[in-house]
Amino acid sequence: MRSASVTPGGDRIRWVELPGADPSRVYVHGLGATSPAYFAESAVHPLLTGRRSLLIDMLGFGISDRPVDFTYTLEAHADALATAMEAAGVAEAELIAHSMGGSVAIVLATRHPHLVSRLVLVDANLDPLVPTPGPGSAGIAAFTEEEFLAGGWQKVRDAAGAHWWSTMRLAGLEALHRSAVHLVRDTAPPLRTQLTELRIPRTYVLPENDGPLHGAELLEAAGVTVVSIPDCGHNIMLDNPEAFARATAKALAG
């Protein structure tokens, strides 16, 4: 385990690091997740091993600190990750980022372009969502922060199920709620605009069963490669690790 202080108050982001060659690869988890649990199998897959790899947990999640005075906007997450990457001596990294982590990765690449050389977005959030009761970001954002802290989190726990809750329970409740609220609100400029304006290789991976990606034509026209993966749900790297490793290795080739 490695760590770096990323806030004026000394709050620390932590990651599991695997040795290897540069450029580094940085794996970023989604909402309520943790990178070591979600990406360990991928990082050591024969098609992906050999690179210095940081399986990093965003502030508020997993093994990182959970400050209650942090805003947890996508921009704040991105800046905190950038501080950790710089402290680790990482530059021009290849980012493999899932769900909310993919949204943060887009903002990171926009705000700190020297840190990112390639993006692999794994079923990342690209559009705003309407808060609606349920286990995901839209369900969490349906509560006010006061409601969520007072017991709304228990309803989310029950809806999420044991698998997701096993990592979600590691998150700070403020971190979980504020991250979800800012995720469903999107950014200014919108995430799709930021993604299309990046001038680095970008790949978007999604489950084949979800059907065509909304707006895929415009993304592909801007140079984003869109890849569908069979036999999986939202957690592509866990549901079909072999196909995910092949797609990721192809995206990072060259």
N, C-alpha and C positions, 0 to 999 in steps of 0.2 A: 504494500500500500504506500502511495505517495500522497502528498498534499501541498497546497499553497494557500496562503491568505489572500482573500479576494475582496474584502470590504475594509473600510476604515476601522471598523470595530474588531478586525482580526478573524472574522468568520472564514472557515476553510472549506475549500472544495477538495475532495479526495478522489483518487482513482487507483485502479489496479493496472500495473504496467507490465507489459511483456517485452523483453528485449528483442532487438532486431535492427534492421537497416533503416535509414532515412530514405525518402520522406516518411514521417510518422503517419500512422493512422489513428484517428480519434473516433471512438464509438460513443454515441450520445443516445440515451434512453428516452422513452416517452413519459407521459404523465403517469405518476404513481408507480413508476418502474425503477430499475437500477441497472446500469450497464453491465456489470459483471455477470449478473444472472441471465440477462437477455442476449449477450453477445459473446460469452466465453467460447462456446462451441464454434462460432463463426471465426473468431480471431485466431484459433489454432487449427482451422481446417487446412488441409494440404494446399488448397488453391489460394489461401490467403495468409498463411503463416510466413514468417521470415522478416516482417516489418516491425519496427518499434510500434507498439500498439498501446494506446491509453484507453481503458474502459472507464470512462469518467462519469461521475454522478453530479448532476447539476445541484446548485445550492438549494437546500430544502428537501432533498431526496436521498434515498439510499444511505451511503456511508458519509455523505457530506453533512456539514452543519446545517441547522434549521433555524436561522434567525427570524424573529417575529417582526423586526423592524425593516425587513427587506421588501421591496415592492413586488418582486416576482413578475414583472412585465417581461415580454419576450426580449426587449432591448436590454433590460437589466440582467437577464439570464445570459444573453450573448456577451455582454461586457464582462461578466464574472468569469465565463468560460475563457474569454480572451486573456484575461489576467492570469488564469491558471495555466493556459497554454504557454504564454510568454515566460512564466516562472519555470516551466518545465523545459524551456529551450526549444519549443516546437514552432516551426514556421513552415508555410506552404504544405500544410497537412492535407491528407485525404480524409474527409469527414463522412462517416457512415452513420446516419441519424434516423431514428424511428419516430413516427407520429409527431407529438409535440416537439421532440428533439430535432426533427427535421425542420420545423418552423423556426426554431431557435437557430439552427445551422444556417438557414437562409439569411437571417438577420446578421449573424456573425460574419458570414462571407461578405455581406454588403458593408458593414461597419468597420471590419478589420480585414481587408482583402489580402494583406500580406501573410495572414495566417492560414489561408485556405487555398488549395490548388485544385481540388476536385470535390464534388458533392455526389453522394449516393443517398437519396431521400427514400425512406422506406415507409410507404403509405402515410406520408406526412400531411398534416393539416395545411391546406392552402386557402381556405375560404372561411368567412365568418359562419357561426352557427347560431341558431335560435335556442336559448336556454330551455331545456325540456327535461322533466324528471327522468332519471335513469342513472346508470353507473358511470358514464363517460364524462368528458369535459362539459358537455351541454347540461348534463344532469347535475354536476357539481355547481355549475354557474347559476342554476335555477334557484339556489339558496342565496340569501344574503350571507355575508361573512358571520354575522351574529347567529343566524339560524344554523349555519353549518357547524360552528363551534359548539353550539348548545345541544347538538344531537343529530343534526342533519347528516353528519358524517356516518352515523350508524346505518342510515337508510342507504347511503352509497355503498357502504361495506356489504350489506346484505344483497344489494343488486349486483355488485361486482363479482361476487363469488370468491371461493377460497384461493384460487390460483392468483388472480390479480391482487387480492387483498394481502397476500403473503409479502408482496413488496410495497403495496400502497400504504400499509400500516407503518412502514419505516419513515414515511414523509411527515413533515410538520403539517398540522392541519391548516395553518395560515398559508403555508407554501402551496398546498394542494388546491385550496380554494382560489387564492389569488392567481395562481398560474392558469387555472381553468378559465377564470373570468377574462383574463387578458388574451388567452388563446382564442376564445370564441368571438372576441371583439375584432380580431385581426389587427393590422398595423397601418401606419400611414408613412409611405405609400403601401398599398396592399402587398401581401406576400407574393401573389402571382406576378405583380409588376416587378418586385425586387428579384424574383427568380429569373424572369425573362431578361432582365438587364445585366445579370452577371455574365462575365466573359471568361468563364472557366468551364471545363467539361462537367456536365450535370446529367444525372440519370435519376429517373423517378420510377420506383418499383412498387407495384400494387398487386393485390390478389386478383387472379383471373376471374374469379366468381363475382367480383364486384362490378364487372362489366367495363365498358370503355370509360377511361378517366375523363371527367368533365373538363372541357377546355383543352384536351390533348393536342388538338390541331395547332392551336396558338402556341402551346409550349414547344411542340416539335419544330414549328416554324422559327422559333427563337433558339433552336439548337439543343433543346432538352430531349434526351432519349427516354422514351416511355416503354417500360418492360412489364408484361403481365406474368405472374408466377402461378402455376396451377397448384391445386391441392393444398390450399392454405387459407387462413383467415388473416385478420389484421396483424397478428404476430408472425409475420412471414418467416423470420429467422428461426423461430421455434417450431413452426408447423411443417415446414419443408426446408430443412437446413441445407440439403444438398443442392437444390435448385437455387436457393438464395446465394449460396457460396459461388455457384457458377455465374449467376447474373452479376454479382458484386465484383468478382474477379475480372469479368469481361469489361465492366464499367471502368475499372481502375487500370486496365491494361494500357501500356504505352505511355 
